[in-house]
Amino acid sequence: MSSSLGLLSYLGLGLLGGLLGAKLKIPAGALIGAMLTIICFKILVKVHWEVPNSFTFVLQVFVGVMVGASFQLELLEIMKKIAIPVIISCVILVGAGVILAVVFTRLGLVDFGTAYLGTSPGAMSALVVLALQSQTQPMLVVCFHFIRVVFVILTTPLIFKLISSQ
């Protein structure tokens, strides 16, 4: 089967899986649903089709459009007020990601690029695009972020309850 037909198969199956994941209200349901559907398909059918490099470009454009479209002028005023705490937070989170990436690499668990993208703060979709582009292991990056998202969702009510009771 040609790579174009393979890509169309992946897209069709991914759309179905994404819709199911979103409907089931799984964290990052569209992304996780599409991913799991394609993985199951590949395991069952034992087939592998290469996704054209141009698809990564299109994916990056869509992520860029989503981020750009969410921008609102009011955000500039808010950012002026919170710039210093945001910068401090970013430096701490990125620093922690670098430290964890070094530890995971030295332990021989994963390569540095995969570990860094997996432990970096940010949107899963954007980091997966970076993983695809940087020749790391995108599936492991997704696993890191999926577990992080689920952990945050599960622990947030408990944290809010603890904070509000004080």
Secondary structure, DSSP 8 states (H G I E B T S, - for coil): --HHHHHHHHHHHHHHHHHHHHHTT-TTHHHHHHHHHHHHHHHHHT------HHHHHHHHHHHHHHHHHH--THHHHHHHHHHHHHHHHHHHHHHHHHHHHHHHHHTTSS-HHHHHHHHS-S-HHHHHHHHHHTTS-HHHHHHHHHHHHHHHHHHHHHHHHHHHT-
